[in-house]
Amino acid sequence: MINYLIPLTTDHVPMLISFLKDYPRESCDYSVCNLLTWGKIYGNQFCHYEGRLVIYNSKYSYVFFPMGEYLLPAELAQLMSAFQKIDPNVTLIQIPENYVQNTPDIHDHFELSENRDWDDYVYSCEKMVELRGKKLAKKKNLISQFIRLYPNYKVLPITPYYRDNLFRFTEKWQLEREIGGEYLKTEFQAIQNTLDMWDSLPVDGIIICLNRQMVAYSIFSPQTKCMATIHFEKYDPTKKGSGQLINWETARYLHHEYKWLNREQDIGLPGLRQAKTSYLPDRMIKFITGKLKSDHV
């Protein structure tokens, strides 16, 4: 049996940080920031099960692979059977790739699937700063052009003082885009949630300013001891090179503390996929899901 489900709020940030410190997860879906800011939209709840922490996304009927010592596949099946009494459509998500490789009998209990659209992109922080090689030369050149054109640009840390400016900048950015309309609306809500919860989350960010005007920003947070996740990155496309600059300045800001940058998923949007792959990810974190086999239902 599972304990009763509790809505996830900022009151639970210390609990999340504690679990993820002891049992780190590289997938951006486990970021404390994402669990709360997107979780407010998705109705994230949690329960404790056999000493593990289990997150439940009620909007999409997702049960996160539990945080804690790995359960055996038969124990995972028992957990999902209990959840099916609450939600018959539940799917187990974010099954670690190493768990699948090292625990082959998971196939006895679950039908597994992979979804490329929701794989995370991971890059070396050092590589994103140095941008060496022919394939990244164009990005380096665009950054150099921006610096030559606007040598007086400033990099400022995000604080609640900039909240309204960030809203207005994001609204303008959103109105100028025609792709992924519904996703962009949801993303805007997630950005708003992030700014509203700013003082309660382990989150940070930078703004690029030019003549007291915002031209780009990024928001990021710790993922593991050696990885940061970039949640949001927006820029003014009329300022040539601003997209590459915010990417570069973010890596420069983080590279003394982190070895890896998780730039989240491309959600199947062609433009986003092209942009993320053009930076030559070092690896991908697979999005593996499991449906309980019918003989367990």
QUIWOMO-V301619 format. One record per pair of residues at least 12 apart in sequence whose C-alpha atoms are under 7 Angstrom apart, sorted by the first residue. I is the first residue (numbers start at 0). J is the second residue. Records with the same first field share a line. If there is no record, write none. Layout:
I = J, J
This chain:
0 = 81
1 = 48, 81
2 = 46, 47, 48
3 = 46
4 = 44, 45, 46
5 = 44, 45, 46
6 = 43, 44, 45
7 = 35, 43, 44, 45
8 = 35
9 = 199
12 = 31
15 = 31
18 = 66, 67
22 = 66, 67
23 = 223
24 = 223
25 = 222, 223
26 = 119, 284
27 = 228, 263
30 = 222
32 = 200, 201, 202
36 = 189, 192, 193
37 = 189
41 = 56, 57, 58
42 = 56, 57, 58
43 = 55, 56, 57
44 = 56
51 = 65, 66, 67
52 = 65, 66, 67
53 = 65, 66
60 = 86, 88, 89, 90
61 = 89, 90, 91, 92
62 = 89, 90, 91, 92
63 = 91, 92, 93
64 = 91, 92, 93, 94
72 = 104, 105, 108
73 = 108
76 = 108, 291
80 = 296
90 = 288, 289, 290
91 = 288, 289, 290
92 = 287, 288, 289
93 = 286, 287, 288
94 = 287, 288
96 = 285
108 = 291, 292
109 = 289, 290, 291, 292
110 = 289, 290, 291, 292
111 = 287, 288, 289, 290
112 = 287, 288, 289
113 = 286, 287, 288
114 = 286, 287
115 = 286
116 = 264, 265, 266, 267
117 = 264, 265, 266, 286
118 = 264, 283, 284, 285, 286
119 = 261, 262, 263, 264, 283, 284, 285
120 = 261, 262, 263, 264, 280, 282, 283, 284
121 = 259, 260, 261, 262, 280, 281, 282, 283
122 = 259, 260, 261, 280, 281
123 = 258, 259, 260, 281
124 = 250, 254, 257, 258, 259, 260
125 = 254
127 = 247, 250
128 = 247, 250, 251
135 = 278
138 = 243
141 = 240, 243
142 = 240, 243, 244
144 = 240
145 = 239, 240, 241
152 = 207, 208, 209
153 = 207, 208, 209
154 = 205, 206, 207, 208
155 = 205, 206, 207
156 = 204, 205, 206
157 = 203, 204, 205, 206
162 = 194
201 = 220
202 = 219, 220
203 = 218, 219, 220
204 = 217, 218, 219
205 = 217, 218
214 = 234, 235
215 = 233, 234, 235, 241, 245
216 = 232, 233, 234, 245
217 = 231, 232, 233, 245
218 = 230, 231, 232
225 = 257, 258, 259
226 = 257, 258, 259, 260, 261
227 = 257, 259, 260, 261
228 = 260, 261, 262
229 = 261, 262, 263
